[in-house]
Amino acid sequence: MLQTFLKITFRNFLRQKLYTFLNIFGLALGLAATIIIITFSTHELTYDQFHKKSESIFMAYKERITPNETQATYDTW
């Protein structure tokens, strides 16, 4: 049963190459974006968590005003 299903699927992939490529490319792109978002979120949520007193660490937000623009900077205390 499984072998028949795989054979039919493979034949459909060969007949509709563009549709197959778009589906696989979309799936790969979606998985890559999900992995990047999860990695970024995990990094941001666990920032400075390896310290013993990590709840005492604060991040200060400053704006540096230059003649051309305003720059946002962050410092850790």
PDB file of N, CA, C, O and CB in Angstrom:
ATOM      1  N   MET A   1       0.830  -1.201   0.000  1.00  0.00           N
ATOM      2  CA  MET A   1       0.000   0.000   0.000  1.00  0.00           C
ATOM      3  C   MET A   1       0.872   1.262   0.000  1.00  0.00           C
ATOM      4  O   MET A   1       0.663   2.181  -0.791  1.00  0.00           O
ATOM      5  CB  MET A   1      -0.943   0.000   1.220  1.00  0.00           C
ATOM      6  N   LEU A   2       1.838   1.278   0.893  1.00  0.00           N
ATOM      7  CA  LEU A   2       2.722   2.445   0.980  1.00  0.00           C
ATOM      8  C   LEU A   2       3.568   2.587  -0.283  1.00  0.00           C
ATOM      9  O   LEU A   2       3.802   3.691  -0.776  1.00  0.00           O
ATOM     10  CB  LEU A   2       3.634   2.338   2.215  1.00  0.00           C
ATOM     11  N   GLN A   3       4.021   1.440  -0.795  1.00  0.00           N
ATOM     12  CA  GLN A   3       4.835   1.478  -2.005  1.00  0.00           C
ATOM     13  C   GLN A   3       4.028   2.034  -3.188  1.00  0.00           C
ATOM     14  O   GLN A   3       4.558   2.802  -3.991  1.00  0.00           O
ATOM     15  CB  GLN A   3       5.367   0.069  -2.335  1.00  0.00           C
ATOM     16  N   THR A   4       2.772   1.655  -3.295  1.00  0.00           N
ATOM     17  CA  THR A   4       1.902   2.161  -4.360  1.00  0.00           C
ATOM     18  C   THR A   4       1.678   3.659  -4.206  1.00  0.00           C
ATOM     19  O   THR A   4       1.712   4.403  -5.186  1.00  0.00           O
ATOM     20  CB  THR A   4       0.552   1.420  -4.355  1.00  0.00           C
ATOM     21  N   PHE A   5       1.450   4.096  -2.977  1.00  0.00           N
ATOM     22  CA  PHE A   5       1.241   5.525  -2.722  1.00  0.00           C
ATOM     23  C   PHE A   5       2.478   6.334  -3.093  1.00  0.00           C
ATOM     24  O   PHE A   5       2.362   7.397  -3.704  1.00  0.00           O
ATOM     25  CB  PHE A   5       0.883   5.759  -1.246  1.00  0.00           C
ATOM     26  N   LEU A   6       3.656   5.844  -2.732  1.00  0.00           N
ATOM     27  CA  LEU A   6       4.892   6.552  -3.071  1.00  0.00           C
ATOM     28  C   LEU A   6       5.126   6.580  -4.582  1.00  0.00           C
ATOM     29  O   LEU A   6       5.610   7.577  -5.117  1.00  0.00           O
ATOM     30  CB  LEU A   6       6.085   5.897  -2.372  1.00  0.00           C
ATOM     31  N   LYS A   7       4.785   5.497  -5.265  1.00  0.00           N
ATOM     32  CA  LYS A   7       4.951   5.438  -6.720  1.00  0.00           C
ATOM     33  C   LYS A   7       4.043   6.460  -7.412  1.00  0.00           C
ATOM     34  O   LYS A   7       4.475   7.154  -8.332  1.00  0.00           O
ATOM     35  CB  LYS A   7       4.646   4.015  -7.239  1.00  0.00           C
ATOM     36  N   ILE A   8       2.789   6.550  -6.969  1.00  0.00           N
ATOM     37  CA  ILE A   8       1.850   7.517  -7.544  1.00  0.00           C
ATOM     38  C   ILE A   8       2.314   8.945  -7.275  1.00  0.00           C
ATOM     39  O   ILE A   8       2.247   9.806  -8.152  1.00  0.00           O
ATOM     40  CB  ILE A   8       0.436   7.302  -6.972  1.00  0.00           C
ATOM     41  N   THR A   9       2.783   9.185  -6.054  1.00  0.00           N
ATOM     42  CA  THR A   9       3.275  10.513  -5.691  1.00  0.00           C
ATOM     43  C   THR A   9       4.472  10.906  -6.560  1.00  0.00           C
ATOM     44  O   THR A   9       4.540  12.028  -7.060  1.00  0.00           O
ATOM     45  CB  THR A   9       3.662  10.552  -4.201  1.00  0.00           C
ATOM     46  N   PHE A  10       5.411   9.979  -6.734  1.00  0.00           N
ATOM     47  CA  PHE A  10       6.594  10.263  -7.542  1.00  0.00           C
ATOM     48  C   PHE A  10       6.214  10.547  -8.999  1.00  0.00           C
ATOM     49  O   PHE A  10       6.800  11.430  -9.626  1.00  0.00           O
ATOM     50  CB  PHE A  10       7.580   9.088  -7.473  1.00  0.00           C
ATOM     51  N   ARG A  11       5.257   9.821  -9.535  1.00  0.00           N
ATOM     52  CA  ARG A  11       4.813  10.055 -10.917  1.00  0.00           C
ATOM     53  C   ARG A  11       4.170  11.439 -11.059  1.00  0.00           C
ATOM     54  O   ARG A  11       4.392  12.132 -12.052  1.00  0.00           O
ATOM     55  CB  ARG A  11       3.813   8.959 -11.355  1.00  0.00           C
ATOM     56  N   ASN A  12       3.378  11.833 -10.067  1.00  0.00           N
ATOM     57  CA  ASN A  12       2.776  13.163 -10.108  1.00  0.00           C
ATOM     58  C   ASN A  12       3.843  14.253 -10.014  1.00  0.00           C
ATOM     59  O   ASN A  12       3.723  15.296 -10.658  1.00  0.00           O
ATOM     60  CB  ASN A  12       1.758  13.323  -8.974  1.00  0.00           C
ATOM     61  N   PHE A  13       4.879  14.019  -9.219  1.00  0.00           N
ATOM     62  CA  PHE A  13       5.977  14.988  -9.134  1.00  0.00           C
ATOM     63  C   PHE A  13       6.656  15.167 -10.491  1.00  0.00           C
ATOM     64  O   PHE A  13       7.008  16.281 -10.878  1.00  0.00           O
ATOM     65  CB  PHE A  13       7.008  14.539  -8.084  1.00  0.00           C
ATOM     66  N   LEU A  14       6.836  14.055 -11.207  1.00  0.00           N
ATOM     67  CA  LEU A  14       7.489  14.139 -12.513  1.00  0.00           C
ATOM     68  C   LEU A  14       6.598  14.830 -13.546  1.00  0.00           C
ATOM     69  O   LEU A  14       7.111  15.516 -14.430  1.00  0.00           O
ATOM     70  CB  LEU A  14       7.867  12.742 -13.002  1.00  0.00           C
ATOM     71  N   ARG A  15       5.293  14.667 -13.456  1.00  0.00           N
ATOM     72  CA  ARG A  15       4.380  15.296 -14.419  1.00  0.00           C
ATOM     73  C   ARG A  15       4.239  16.792 -14.191  1.00  0.00           C
ATOM     74  O   ARG A  15       4.175  17.563 -15.149  1.00  0.00           O
ATOM     75  CB  ARG A  15       3.015  14.644 -14.345  1.00  0.00           C
ATOM     76  N   GLN A  16       4.192  17.202 -12.952  1.00  0.00           N
ATOM     77  CA  GLN A  16       3.960  18.612 -12.610  1.00  0.00           C
ATOM     78  C   GLN A  16       5.192  19.183 -11.901  1.00  0.00           C
ATOM     79  O   GLN A  16       5.182  19.412 -10.692  1.00  0.00           O
ATOM     80  CB  GLN A  16       2.692  18.763 -11.710  1.00  0.00           C
ATOM     81  N   LYS A  17       6.245  19.405 -12.682  1.00  0.00           N
ATOM     82  CA  LYS A  17       7.526  19.810 -12.113  1.00  0.00           C
ATOM     83  C   LYS A  17       7.478  21.208 -11.493  1.00  0.00           C
ATOM     84  O   LYS A  17       8.031  21.422 -10.414  1.00  0.00           O
ATOM     85  CB  LYS A  17       8.595  19.764 -13.180  1.00  0.00           C
ATOM     86  N   LEU A  18       6.837  22.140 -12.149  1.00  0.00           N
ATOM     87  CA  LEU A  18       6.788  23.508 -11.623  1.00  0.00           C
ATOM     88  C   LEU A  18       5.996  23.560 -10.324  1.00  0.00           C
ATOM     89  O   LEU A  18       6.431  24.181  -9.354  1.00  0.00           O
ATOM     90  CB  LEU A  18       6.169  24.463 -12.656  1.00  0.00           C
ATOM     91  N   TYR A  19       4.850  22.919 -10.300  1.00  0.00           N
ATOM     92  CA  TYR A  19       4.013  22.887  -9.111  1.00  0.00           C
ATOM     93  C   TYR A  19       4.753  22.213  -7.945  1.00  0.00           C
ATOM     94  O   TYR A  19       4.671  22.666  -6.804  1.00  0.00           O
ATOM     95  CB  TYR A  19       2.691  22.153  -9.408  1.00  0.00           C
ATOM     96  N   THR A  20       5.471  21.130  -8.246  1.00  0.00           N
ATOM     97  CA  THR A  20       6.249  20.435  -7.224  1.00  0.00           C
ATOM     98  C   THR A  20       7.357  21.333  -6.699  1.00  0.00           C
ATOM     99  O   THR A  20       7.573  21.416  -5.490  1.00  0.00           O
ATOM    100  CB  THR A  20       6.840  19.132  -7.784  1.00  0.00           C
ATOM    101  N   PHE A  21       8.060  22.006  -7.603  1.00  0.00           N
ATOM    102  CA  PHE A  21       9.136  22.902  -7.181  1.00  0.00           C
ATOM    103  C   PHE A  21       8.604  24.016  -6.295  1.00  0.00           C
ATOM    104  O   PHE A  21       9.204  24.328  -5.267  1.00  0.00           O
ATOM    105  CB  PHE A  21       9.846  23.495  -8.398  1.00  0.00           C
ATOM    106  N   LEU A  22       7.481  24.622  -6.681  1.00  0.00           N
ATOM    107  CA  LEU A  22       6.915  25.702  -5.879  1.00  0.00           C
ATOM    108  C   LEU A  22       6.500  25.221  -4.491  1.00  0.00           C
ATOM    109  O   LEU A  22       6.719  25.920  -3.502  1.00  0.00           O
ATOM    110  CB  LEU A  22       5.721  26.311  -6.593  1.00  0.00           C
ATOM    111  N   ASN A  23       5.910  24.050  -4.415  1.00  0.00           N
ATOM    112  CA  ASN A  23       5.508  23.505  -3.119  1.00  0.00           C
ATOM    113  C   ASN A  23       6.707  23.216  -2.224  1.00  0.00           C
ATOM    114  O   ASN A  23       6.696  23.566  -1.044  1.00  0.00           O
ATOM    115  CB  ASN A  23       4.699  22.237  -3.315  1.00  0.00           C
ATOM    116  N   ILE A  24       7.728  22.588  -2.767  1.00  0.00           N
ATOM    117  CA  ILE A  24       8.914  22.258  -1.970  1.00  0.00           C
ATOM    118  C   ILE A  24       9.665  23.518  -1.596  1.00  0.00           C
ATOM    119  O   ILE A  24      10.151  23.630  -0.471  1.00  0.00           O
ATOM    120  CB  ILE A  24       9.839  21.300  -2.735  1.00  0.00           C
ATOM    121  N   PHE A  25       9.773  24.476  -2.516  1.00  0.00           N
ATOM    122  CA  PHE A  25      10.456  25.735  -2.215  1.00  0.00           C
ATOM    123  C   PHE A  25       9.711  26.516  -1.131  1.00  0.00           C
ATOM    124  O   PHE A  25      10.335  27.076  -0.230  1.00  0.00           O
ATOM    125  CB  PHE A  25      10.587  26.590  -3.488  1.00  0.00           C
ATOM    126  N   GLY A  26       8.393  26.552  -1.216  1.00  0.00           N
ATOM    127  CA  GLY A  26       7.605  27.243  -0.199  1.00  0.00           C
ATOM    128  C   GLY A  26       7.730  26.586   1.158  1.00  0.00           C
ATOM    129  O   GLY A  26       7.823  27.273   2.175  1.00  0.00           O
ATOM    130  N   LEU A  27       7.733  25.268   1.187  1.00  0.00           N
ATOM    131  CA  LEU A  27       7.900  24.552   2.444  1.00  0.00           C
ATOM    132  C   LEU A  27       9.271  24.819   3.045  1.00  0.00           C
ATOM    133  O   LEU A  27       9.381  25.060   4.247  1.00  0.00           O
ATOM    134  CB  LEU A  27       7.700  23.055   2.237  1.00  0.00           C
ATOM    135  N   ALA A  28      10.309  24.782   2.233  1.00  0.00           N
ATOM    136  CA  ALA A  28      11.667  25.038   2.717  1.00  0.00           C
ATOM    137  C   ALA A  28      11.807  26.469   3.224  1.00  0.00           C
ATOM    138  O   ALA A  28      12.436  26.705   4.255  1.00  0.00           O
ATOM    139  CB  ALA A  28      12.691  24.771   1.607  1.00  0.00           C
ATOM    140  N   LEU A  29      11.230  27.409   2.511  1.00  0.00           N
ATOM    141  CA  LEU A  29      11.293  28.813   2.921  1.00  0.00           C
ATOM    142  C   LEU A  29      10.557  29.030   4.243  1.00  0.00           C
ATOM    143  O   LEU A  29      11.046  29.746   5.116  1.00  0.00           O
ATOM    144  CB  LEU A  29      10.698  29.718   1.830  1.00  0.00           C
ATOM    145  N   GLY A  30       9.396  28.419   4.389  1.00  0.00           N
ATOM    146  CA  GLY A  30       8.635  28.535   5.622  1.00  0.00           C
ATOM    147  C   GLY A  30       9.363  27.925   6.808  1.00  0.00           C
ATOM    148  O   GLY A  30       9.382  28.505   7.893  1.00  0.00           O
ATOM    149  N   LEU A  31       9.963  26.755   6.606  1.00  0.00           N
ATOM    150  CA  LEU A  31      10.724  26.124   7.684  1.00  0.00           C
ATOM    151  C   LEU A  31      11.945  26.945   8.059  1.00  0.00           C
ATOM    152  O   LEU A  31      12.258  27.076   9.242  1.00  0.00           O
ATOM    153  CB  LEU A  31      11.148  24.720   7.280  1.00  0.00           C
ATOM    154  N   ALA A  32      12.640  27.499   7.078  1.00  0.00           N
ATOM    155  CA  ALA A  32      13.812  28.323   7.358  1.00  0.00           C
ATOM    156  C   ALA A  32      13.423  29.575   8.140  1.00  0.00           C
ATOM    157  O   ALA A  32      14.106  29.949   9.094  1.00  0.00           O
ATOM    158  CB  ALA A  32      14.517  28.711   6.051  1.00  0.00           C
ATOM    159  N   ALA A  33      12.339  30.219   7.743  1.00  0.00           N
ATOM    160  CA  ALA A  33      11.882  31.418   8.458  1.00  0.00           C
ATOM    161  C   ALA A  33      11.475  31.076   9.882  1.00  0.00           C
ATOM    162  O   ALA A  33      11.765  31.838  10.804  1.00  0.00           O
ATOM    163  CB  ALA A  33      10.705  32.074   7.719  1.00  0.00           C
ATOM    164  N   THR A  34      10.810  29.946  10.077  1.00  0.00           N
ATOM    165  CA  THR A  34      10.414  29.527  11.419  1.00  0.00           C
ATOM    166  C   THR A  34      11.623  29.271  12.299  1.00  0.00           C
ATOM    167  O   THR A  34      11.645  29.682  13.459  1.00  0.00           O
ATOM    168  CB  THR A  34       9.549  28.278  11.350  1.00  0.00           C
ATOM    169  N   ILE A  35      12.621  28.601  11.764  1.00  0.00           N
ATOM    170  CA  ILE A  35      13.835  28.318  12.534  1.00  0.00           C
ATOM    171  C   ILE A  35      14.553  29.610  12.897  1.00  0.00           C
ATOM    172  O   ILE A  35      15.031  29.750  14.022  1.00  0.00           O
ATOM    173  CB  ILE A  35      14.775  27.393  11.745  1.00  0.00           C
ATOM    174  N   ILE A  36      14.638  30.552  11.971  1.00  0.00           N
ATOM    175  CA  ILE A  36      15.300  31.827  12.250  1.00  0.00           C
ATOM    176  C   ILE A  36      14.544  32.607  13.318  1.00  0.00           C
ATOM    177  O   ILE A  36      15.165  33.175  14.216  1.00  0.00           O
ATOM    178  CB  ILE A  36      15.419  32.666  10.969  1.00  0.00           C
ATOM    179  N   ILE A  37      13.222  32.645  13.238  1.00  0.00           N
ATOM    180  CA  ILE A  37      12.417  33.368  14.227  1.00  0.00           C
ATOM    181  C   ILE A  37      12.558  32.739  15.608  1.00  0.00           C
ATOM    182  O   ILE A  37      12.706  33.453  16.600  1.00  0.00           O
ATOM    183  CB  ILE A  37      10.938  33.391  13.807  1.00  0.00           C
ATOM    184  N   ILE A  38      12.514  31.414  15.683  1.00  0.00           N
ATOM    185  CA  ILE A  38      12.657  30.735  16.978  1.00  0.00           C
ATOM    186  C   ILE A  38      14.047  30.962  17.555  1.00  0.00           C
ATOM    187  O   ILE A  38      14.182  31.196  18.757  1.00  0.00           O
ATOM    188  CB  ILE A  38      12.386  29.225  16.833  1.00  0.00           C
ATOM    189  N   THR A  39      15.074  30.900  16.731  1.00  0.00           N
ATOM    190  CA  THR A  39      16.439  31.132  17.204  1.00  0.00           C
ATOM    191  C   THR A  39      16.601  32.555  17.723  1.00  0.00           C
ATOM    192  O   THR A  39      17.188  32.760  18.785  1.00  0.00           O
ATOM    193  CB  THR A  39      17.448  30.863  16.084  1.00  0.00           C
ATOM    194  N   PHE A  40      16.092  33.533  16.994  1.00  0.00           N
ATOM    195  CA  PHE A  40      16.195  34.921  17.415  1.00  0.00           C
ATOM    196  C   PHE A  40      15.425  35.154  18.713  1.00  0.00           C
ATOM    197  O   PHE A  40      15.923  35.821  19.619  1.00  0.00           O
ATOM    198  CB  PHE A  40      15.677  35.849  16.315  1.00  0.00           C
ATOM    199  N   SER A  41      14.213  34.608  18.804  1.00  0.00           N
ATOM    200  CA  SER A  41      13.399  34.792  20.002  1.00  0.00           C
ATOM    201  C   SER A  41      14.056  34.153  21.218  1.00  0.00           C
ATOM    202  O   SER A  41      14.068  34.745  22.297  1.00  0.00           O
ATOM    203  CB  SER A  41      12.005  34.207  19.791  1.00  0.00           C
ATOM    204  N   THR A  42      14.593  32.967  21.058  1.00  0.00           N
ATOM    205  CA  THR A  42      15.280  32.297  22.164  1.00  0.00           C
ATOM    206  C   THR A  42      16.477  33.105  22.630  1.00  0.00           C
ATOM    207  O   THR A  42      16.715  33.228  23.832  1.00  0.00           O
ATOM    208  CB  THR A  42      15.726  30.894  21.751  1.00  0.00           C
ATOM    209  N   HIS A  43      17.227  33.652  21.698  1.00  0.00           N
ATOM    210  CA  HIS A  43      18.391  34.462  22.069  1.00  0.00           C
ATOM    211  C   HIS A  43      17.973  35.714  22.828  1.00  0.00           C
ATOM    212  O   HIS A  43      18.594  36.069  23.829  1.00  0.00           O
ATOM    213  CB  HIS A  43      19.190  34.851  20.822  1.00  0.00           C
ATOM    214  N   GLU A  44      16.939  36.373  22.366  1.00  0.00           N
ATOM    215  CA  GLU A  44      16.494  37.602  23.022  1.00  0.00           C
ATOM    216  C   GLU A  44      15.900  37.331  24.406  1.00  0.00           C
ATOM    217  O   GLU A  44      16.094  38.127  25.324  1.00  0.00           O
ATOM    218  CB  GLU A  44      15.469  38.315  22.152  1.00  0.00           C
ATOM    219  N   LEU A  45      15.192  36.238  24.563  1.00  0.00           N
ATOM    220  CA  LEU A  45      14.548  35.946  25.842  1.00  0.00           C
ATOM    221  C   LEU A  45      15.514  35.411  26.891  1.00  0.00           C
ATOM    222  O   LEU A  45      15.237  35.510  28.086  1.00  0.00           O
ATOM    223  CB  LEU A  45      13.439  34.956  25.635  1.00  0.00           C
ATOM    224  N   THR A  46      16.645  34.847  26.468  1.00  0.00           N
ATOM    225  CA  THR A  46      17.614  34.310  27.412  1.00  0.00           C
ATOM    226  C   THR A  46      18.864  35.179  27.504  1.00  0.00           C
ATOM    227  O   THR A  46      19.925  34.702  27.908  1.00  0.00           O
ATOM    228  CB  THR A  46      17.996  32.900  27.016  1.00  0.00           C
ATOM    229  N   TYR A  47      18.744  36.433  27.138  1.00  0.00           N
ATOM    230  CA  TYR A  47      19.891  37.336  27.157  1.00  0.00           C
ATOM    231  C   TYR A  47      20.373  37.538  28.598  1.00  0.00           C
ATOM    232  O   TYR A  47      19.575  37.916  29.456  1.00  0.00           O
ATOM    233  CB  TYR A  47      19.527  38.696  26.508  1.00  0.00           C
ATOM    234  N   ASP A  48      21.631  37.300  28.879  1.00  0.00           N
ATOM    235  CA  ASP A  48      22.272  37.450  30.193  1.00  0.00           C
ATOM    236  C   ASP A  48      21.658  36.550  31.265  1.00  0.00           C
ATOM    237  O   ASP A  48      21.711  36.895  32.446  1.00  0.00           O
ATOM    238  CB  ASP A  48      22.186  38.893  30.643  1.00  0.00           C
ATOM    239  N   GLN A  49      21.087  35.431  30.897  1.00  0.00           N
ATOM    240  CA  GLN A  49      20.505  34.518  31.875  1.00  0.00           C
ATOM    241  C   GLN A  49      21.545  33.603  32.525  1.00  0.00           C
ATOM    242  O   GLN A  49      21.220  32.888  33.472  1.00  0.00           O
ATOM    243  CB  GLN A  49      19.436  33.681  31.214  1.00  0.00           C
ATOM    244  N   PHE A  50      22.778  33.611  32.040  1.00  0.00           N
ATOM    245  CA  PHE A  50      23.789  32.722  32.588  1.00  0.00           C
ATOM    246  C   PHE A  50      24.430  33.287  33.846  1.00  0.00           C
ATOM    247  O   PHE A  50      25.179  32.576  34.515  1.00  0.00           O
ATOM    248  CB  PHE A  50      24.849  32.447  31.554  1.00  0.00           C
ATOM    249  N   HIS A  51      24.162  34.544  34.192  1.00  0.00           N
ATOM    250  CA  HIS A  51      24.707  35.141  35.414  1.00  0.00           C
ATOM    251  C   HIS A  51      23.941  34.642  36.633  1.00  0.00           C
ATOM    252  O   HIS A  51      22.773  34.267  36.532  1.00  0.00           O
ATOM    253  CB  HIS A  51      24.652  36.683  35.342  1.00  0.00           C
ATOM    254  N   LYS A  52      24.611  34.640  37.791  1.00  0.00           N
ATOM    255  CA  LYS A  52      23.962  34.172  39.022  1.00  0.00           C
ATOM    256  C   LYS A  52      22.806  35.077  39.420  1.00  0.00           C
ATOM    257  O   LYS A  52      21.750  34.589  39.824  1.00  0.00           O
ATOM    258  CB  LYS A  52      24.977  34.095  40.163  1.00  0.00           C
ATOM    259  N   LYS A  53      22.991  36.380  39.313  1.00  0.00           N
ATOM    260  CA  LYS A  53      21.943  37.336  39.680  1.00  0.00           C
ATOM    261  C   LYS A  53      21.428  38.030  38.419  1.00  0.00           C
ATOM    262  O   LYS A  53      21.486  39.254  38.296  1.00  0.00           O
ATOM    263  CB  LYS A  53      22.477  38.382  40.707  1.00  0.00           C
ATOM    264  N   SER A  54      20.933  37.236  37.508  1.00  0.00           N
ATOM    265  CA  SER A  54      20.502  37.781  36.227  1.00  0.00           C
ATOM    266  C   SER A  54      19.284  38.685  36.354  1.00  0.00           C
ATOM    267  O   SER A  54      19.066  39.531  35.486  1.00  0.00           O
ATOM    268  CB  SER A  54      20.199  36.660  35.271  1.00  0.00           C
ATOM    269  N   GLU A  55      18.483  38.535  37.409  1.00  0.00           N
ATOM    270  CA  GLU A  55      17.316  39.399  37.580  1.00  0.00           C
ATOM    271  C   GLU A  55      17.721  40.819  37.975  1.00  0.00           C
ATOM    272  O   GLU A  55      16.899  41.734  37.916  1.00  0.00           O
ATOM    273  CB  GLU A  55      16.378  38.813  38.632  1.00  0.00           C
ATOM    274  N   SER A  56      18.987  41.011  38.380  1.00  0.00           N
ATOM    275  CA  SER A  56      19.461  42.342  38.766  1.00  0.00           C
ATOM    276  C   SER A  56      20.099  43.099  37.601  1.00  0.00           C
ATOM    277  O   SER A  56      20.524  44.241  37.776  1.00  0.00           O
ATOM    278  CB  SER A  56      20.460  42.223  39.901  1.00  0.00           C
ATOM    279  N   ILE A  57      20.174  42.503  36.444  1.00  0.00           N
ATOM    280  CA  ILE A  57      20.786  43.143  35.281  1.00  0.00           C
ATOM    281  C   ILE A  57      19.704  43.896  34.517  1.00  0.00           C
ATOM    282  O   ILE A  57      18.637  43.355  34.228  1.00  0.00           O
ATOM    283  CB  ILE A  57      21.494  42.093  34.362  1.00  0.00           C
ATOM    284  N   PHE A  58      19.994  45.141  34.199  1.00  0.00           N
ATOM    285  CA  PHE A  58      19.043  45.974  33.465  1.00  0.00           C
ATOM    286  C   PHE A  58      19.699  46.484  32.196  1.00  0.00           C
ATOM    287  O   PHE A  58      20.920  46.630  32.129  1.00  0.00           O
ATOM    288  CB  PHE A  58      18.546  47.157  34.336  1.00  0.00           C
ATOM    289  N   MET A  59      18.890  46.750  31.203  1.00  0.00           N
ATOM    290  CA  MET A  59      19.387  47.295  29.962  1.00  0.00           C
ATOM    291  C   MET A  59      18.866  48.722  29.840  1.00  0.00           C
ATOM    292  O   MET A  59      17.660  48.964  29.878  1.00  0.00           O
ATOM    293  CB  MET A  59      18.957  46.421  28.745  1.00  0.00           C
ATOM    294  N   ALA A  60      19.787  49.651  29.694  1.00  0.00           N
ATOM    295  CA  ALA A  60      19.416  51.063  29.607  1.00  0.00           C
ATOM    296  C   ALA A  60      19.342  51.493  28.141  1.00  0.00           C
ATOM    297  O   ALA A  60      20.221  51.184  27.337  1.00  0.00           O
ATOM    298  CB  ALA A  60      20.431  51.946  30.380  1.00  0.00           C
ATOM    299  N   TYR A  61      18.286  52.199  27.826  1.00  0.00           N
ATOM    300  CA  TYR A  61      18.068  52.710  26.470  1.00  0.00           C
ATOM    301  C   TYR A  61      18.460  54.176  26.433  1.00  0.00           C
ATOM    302  O   TYR A  61      17.997  54.970  27.252  1.00  0.00           O
ATOM    303  CB  TYR A  61      16.586  52.523  26.022  1.00  0.00           C
ATOM    304  N   LYS A  62      19.307  54.531  25.490  1.00  0.00           N
ATOM    305  CA  LYS A  62      19.722  55.920  25.339  1.00  0.00           C
ATOM    306  C   LYS A  62      19.540  56.345  23.888  1.00  0.00           C
ATOM    307  O   LYS A  62      19.637  55.532  22.969  1.00  0.00           O
ATOM    308  CB  LYS A  62      21.194  56.112  25.786  1.00  0.00           C
ATOM    309  N   GLU A  63      19.280  57.605  23.707  1.00  0.00           N
ATOM    310  CA  GLU A  63      19.229  58.161  22.356  1.00  0.00           C
ATOM    311  C   GLU A  63      20.347  59.175  22.222  1.00  0.00           C
ATOM    312  O   GLU A  63      20.427  60.137  22.985  1.00  0.00           O
ATOM    313  CB  GLU A  63      17.840  58.813  22.053  1.00  0.00           C
ATOM    314  N   ARG A  64      21.196  58.953  21.257  1.00  0.00           N
ATOM    315  CA  ARG A  64      22.298  59.862  20.982  1.00  0.00           C
ATOM    316  C   ARG A  64      21.874  60.754  19.825  1.00  0.00           C
ATOM    317  O   ARG A  64      21.581  60.268  18.733  1.00  0.00           O
ATOM    318  CB  ARG A  64      23.625  59.085  20.654  1.00  0.00           C
ATOM    319  N   ILE A  65      21.843  62.038  20.065  1.00  0.00           N
ATOM    320  CA  ILE A  65      21.412  62.992  19.040  1.00  0.00           C
ATOM    321  C   ILE A  65      22.653  63.523  18.325  1.00  0.00           C
ATOM    322  O   ILE A  65      23.534  64.122  18.942  1.00  0.00           O
ATOM    323  CB  ILE A  65      20.575  64.168  19.667  1.00  0.00           C
ATOM    324  N   THR A  66      22.703  63.293  17.030  1.00  0.00           N
ATOM    325  CA  THR A  66      23.793  63.789  16.204  1.00  0.00           C
ATOM    326  C   THR A  66      23.220  64.848  15.266  1.00  0.00           C
ATOM    327  O   THR A  66      22.001  64.985  15.165  1.00  0.00           O
ATOM    328  CB  THR A  66      24.484  62.627  15.404  1.00  0.00           C
ATOM    329  N   PRO A  67      24.067  65.585  14.590  1.00  0.00           N
ATOM    330  CA  PRO A  67      23.545  66.603  13.670  1.00  0.00           C
ATOM    331  C   PRO A  67      22.665  66.030  12.549  1.00  0.00           C
ATOM    332  O   PRO A  67      21.786  66.723  12.037  1.00  0.00           O
ATOM    333  CB  PRO A  67      24.696  67.361  13.058  1.00  0.00           C
ATOM    334  N   ASN A  68      22.897  64.791  12.175  1.00  0.00           N
ATOM    335  CA  ASN A  68      22.144  64.209  11.056  1.00  0.00           C
ATOM    336  C   ASN A  68      20.955  63.348  11.483  1.00  0.00           C
ATOM    337  O   ASN A  68      19.948  63.292  10.777  1.00  0.00           O
ATOM    338  CB  ASN A  68      23.066  63.381  10.216  1.00  0.00           C
ATOM    339  N   GLU A  69      21.063  62.678  12.634  1.00  0.00           N
ATOM    340  CA  GLU A  69      20.021  61.733  13.019  1.00  0.00           C
ATOM    341  C   GLU A  69      20.057  61.469  14.522  1.00  0.00           C
ATOM    342  O   GLU A  69      20.923  61.965  15.242  1.00  0.00           O
ATOM    343  CB  GLU A  69      20.178  60.419  12.246  1.00  0.00           C
ATOM    344  N   THR A  70      19.094  60.676  14.966  1.00  0.00           N
ATOM    345  CA  THR A  70      19.066  60.212  16.339  1.00  0.00           C
ATOM    346  C   THR A  70      19.365  58.727  16.353  1.00  0.00           C
ATOM    347  O   THR A  70      18.699  57.956  15.662  1.00  0.00           O
ATOM    348  CB  THR A  70      17.704  60.510  17.007  1.00  0.00           C
ATOM    349  N   GLN A  71      20.368  58.308  17.138  1.00  0.00           N
ATOM    350  CA  GLN A  71      20.784  56.919  17.178  1.00  0.00           C
ATOM    351  C   GLN A  71      20.344  56.294  18.506  1.00  0.00           C
ATOM    352  O   GLN A  71      20.566  56.873  19.569  1.00  0.00           O
ATOM    353  CB  GLN A  71      22.317  56.800  16.991  1.00  0.00           C
ATOM    354  N   ALA A  72      19.730  55.133  18.445  1.00  0.00           N
ATOM    355  CA  ALA A  72      19.343  54.397  19.647  1.00  0.00           C
ATOM    356  C   ALA A  72      20.501  53.497  20.064  1.00  0.00           C
ATOM    357  O   ALA A  72      21.041  52.752  19.246  1.00  0.00           O
ATOM    358  CB  ALA A  72      18.045  53.561  19.405  1.00  0.00           C
ATOM    359  N   THR A  73      20.877  53.567  21.330  1.00  0.00           N
ATOM    360  CA  THR A  73      21.937  52.718  21.856  1.00  0.00           C
ATOM    361  C   THR A  73      21.432  52.028  23.126  1.00  0.00           C
ATOM    362  O   THR A  73      20.582  52.556  23.842  1.00  0.00           O
ATOM    363  CB  THR A  73      23.229  53.547  22.144  1.00  0.00           C
ATOM    364  N   TYR A  74      21.974  50.845  23.384  1.00  0.00           N
ATOM    365  CA  TYR A  74      21.598  50.076  24.563  1.00  0.00           C
ATOM    366  C   TYR A  74      22.859  49.750  25.359  1.00  0.00           C
ATOM    367  O   TYR A  74      23.880  49.377  24.782  1.00  0.00           O
ATOM    368  CB  TYR A  74      20.836  48.775  24.167  1.00  0.00           C
ATOM    369  N   ASP A  75      22.790  49.886  26.648  1.00  0.00           N
ATOM    370  CA  ASP A  75      23.900  49.556  27.536  1.00  0.00           C
ATOM    371  C   ASP A  75      23.400  48.590  28.599  1.00  0.00           C
ATOM    372  O   ASP A  75      22.242  48.645  29.012  1.00  0.00           O
ATOM    373  CB  ASP A  75      24.505  50.837  28.186  1.00  0.00           C
ATOM    374  N   THR A  76      24.289  47.706  29.036  1.00  0.00           N
ATOM    375  CA  THR A  76      23.952  46.779  30.106  1.00  0.00           C
ATOM    376  C   THR A  76      24.714  47.181  31.354  1.00  0.00           C
ATOM    377  O   THR A  76      25.913  47.456  31.311  1.00  0.00           O
ATOM    378  CB  THR A  76      24.273  45.314  29.707  1.00  0.00           C
ATOM    379  N   TRP A  77      23.996  47.210  32.463  1.00  0.00           N
ATOM    380  CA  TRP A  77      24.624  47.581  33.747  1.00  0.00           C
ATOM    381  C   TRP A  77      24.728  46.376  34.619  1.00  0.00           C
ATOM    382  O   TRP A  77      25.226  46.467  35.742  1.00  0.00           O
ATOM    383  CB  TRP A  77      23.834  48.685  34.468  1.00  0.00           C
TER     384      TRP A  77
END
